[in-house]
Amino acid sequence: MTAIRPVRKAVFPVAGLGTRFLPASKSVPKEMLTVVDMPVIQYAVNEAKAAGIEHFIFVTGRNKHVIEDHFDLQPELQNTLADRGKQDMLDVLATHQPEAGATSFTRQQAPLGLGHAVWCARDIVGDEPFALLLPDMVMKSRDGRECMESMMNVYRTSGGNVIGVQECHPDEVSSYGIVEQGETVAGGFRIDGMVEKPSKEDAPSNLYINGRYILQPEIFDLLENQERGAGGEIQLTDSMLRLADSQDFFGNIFTGETYDCGSKEGFIAANVSFALQRDDTGPAVREIIAKLMG
Ligand code: UTP
């Protein structure tokens, strides 16, 4: 049996056009829109960090340089906060600051699809397994254990490729990639099949792929010659299906909540949900909502 190699790097594809958020996303990347007071991208980076990730790779595009600035120091701001004795704010900034040298940025050049964006990270990832987090999907755990952290736990015993999944309403299967559940393994199950946007009748389960992956580097060779699929884009799922011919795939069910912040409704729901949960905003927001609801 081959040794299970550790996962040290995470890829964040952030080169999409975000057309559903126009006009906001014309000059502000949708990943920088805030859920309460933190940019959407920061939730995914924090989740990866909690799972033990050491290096953060961003696949960006034009107009996305502000993401790079967000993860850099801001000496003028920090000096001003220090002069004003705002240690609490300095601590907040420090908590979300990656170490020097722990980030890499590459450009996709043209938004040819998620699969193409992942392929653009091939040289920075190199020949090792990696985590992939779609930052649009903002996750809120119920038990304090983040989605990627529980996937890592499965990976440490199963190896192979691990995909985060969760239940959706059977009427919604046609909007997602759906997996077929095989035998149980520690913390998860073997994936016996994957199908993109099946009809309710043909869906093998109601477990949808939620935007979190641990993948082996062989995916890059497949992405390299992947033909364009749905929507004329290079689809990650198409290459994963080919990889599944020669490698194991496992699923880990996330029982928390996932908000699709790439859609307006999901983004608003995330804001309400996180604002209600937090001690500093919860009571006031609860009152506002009660008032609005009459
Ligand atoms: P989406 O399809 O949800 O993002 O891709 P989009 O294309 O930006 O959004 P809309 O539909 O126009 O509103 C899911 C993730 O994949 C990234 C996106 O940035 C997002 O994080 N992505 C998508 C890329 O990095 N490159 C692409 O070519 C496509």
Residues whose N, C-alpha, C, O or C-beta is under 5 A from the ligand:
A	BS01	UTP	P13 V14 A15 G16 L17 G18 T19 R20 F21 V59 A110 P111 L112 G113 L114 A117 L134 P135 D136 G262
